[in-house]
Amino acid sequence: MKLSPFLARVWNIEFIRFGTVGTAAFVVDTTVLYLALAAGLGLYSGRVVSYLAAATFTWYGNRSITFETHARGAPAVAAEWLKFLLTNLVGGAVNYAVYAALVGHSDFVRAYPVLGVAAGSIAGLSVNFTLSKSLVFRAPRDSNR
């Protein structure tokens, strides 16, 4: 399928691709959270599990779709995944703090935790994009300088 020139230009914006991967990760995050809740985990421990699943999904999606520069070879790929998870702990902390605050203070969000997941995801988006681009998926430095 060929995109219109406008949509092709929009898709070429890294932040748009990052947000698209993040939107799909939101579905993963929410699905895993509800599965964890059904399995007996609580709202907080279930969210830790769902966040890790979503973060791994996001790492793979961003290395495949969003950023052109990424690791090659099994040891480097594993190191990149770990670096992504560790780097994105900042955005993850923002994400989780917003979720926990809403679940802890709103009966409505406690009844519908997907709302807390959405608010947390939006809050962590810019932080994670900036850190991913600058620390994880950055282009190698030119050694001739």
N, C-alpha and C positions, 0 to 999 in steps of 0.2 A: 504494500500500500504506500503510495507516494503522498507526502504531506503537502499542503498548499505552501507557497513561499513564506507566508506569514507564520504559519504553524511551525515550519522548519526553523525559522529564525528564533521563535520562542523556545523550541525544544533545544536549540543550541546553547541556551543560557544554562550554565551549570546549576544555578540555584533552583531553576524550574525542575531539572532532572532530579536534583537532591530532594526537593519537595515531593515529587512524584514517588520516588523510592520510599520516602518517609510516610507518605499516605498509605502505600501498600503495607509498610511496617506497622502502621497503626492497626490495620486489620489483623495482622499476625499478633500484635501485642494484645488486642482485645480478645481475640479467639483463645489465645493461650491463657489469659487471665480467667476467662469464664470456665475453661477446662480445669484450671488449677482450683478454682472455687468449687467446681463440681466434685473434684477429687478430695476436697476437705481442707485445702489450704485456706488461710485467712485472706482478708483484703490486702494486707501488707506483704506477707510472704508470697502470696500468689502473684503480686505485682513484681516482686524481685525476679521470679521465674519468667514471667511474661516479658519483662524488660530485657533480660538476657537473650531470650529467643528473638525478640524484635531487633535488638542491637546487632546480633549476628546476621540476621536477614538484611539489615540496613548496610552493614559492612559489605556483604557480598553484592548487593544491588548497586552500591555506589562504586565499588571497584569494577563492576561489569558495565555500568551504564553512565554514571556521572563523570567520573574522573578518568582521564586518559593515562595518567601516570599511576602505576601500581606495581606491587612486587611480583616477581616471577620466581618459580622454584619453590618446592614445598617448605623448606625452612624459612625463607623470606616471606612467604604467604602467611605462615603461622605467626611469624613475628609481626607482620602487618596487622593481622586480626587482633592480636593481643594489644598492640599499640593503639588501634582504633578503639577497642573497649576501654583501655585505660584513659586515653585522651578524651573520650566522650563521657567519662564519668562526671565531668563538670556539667555538661548539658543534661546528663542523666540525673545528677543531683537536683538540678533546677526542675526537671521533669517530675521526679519523685516527690520533691517538696511541694510542688503545686498540687499534685494528685493527693498526697497525704493531708494537706491542709483542707482541701475540698471535701475529701471523704470524712475527715475528722470533725468538720464544722457544718456540714450540710446533710441533713437527712435525705434530701432529694438526690444528691450525688452518691450518698451511701447506698441508696436503693438502685441507682443507675450508675455504677462505677465507670461505664464507658465515657461518661461526661468528664470525669476526672482524668481518665487516660487521654482524652482529646485535649483538654486544657494543658496538661503536663507536656504533651507532645508539641504543641504549638509554642509553649514557653521555652523548650529546649532546642527548637529548630535552628534558630540563628546561631546560638552558641555552638551547636554541633557542626553546622556547616563551616563556620569560621575555623574551628579547630581541625576539622577533617581536611580542609583545603590547605591550611598552613602547616600542619604537622604530620599528617598521615599520607596524604596523596599529593604531596608537593613534587614539582619537577626537580630532577637532580640538578645540583649546582654545576655551573659551567666551570670545569677545572682549568680553563685557559685564562681566567681572570686573576 
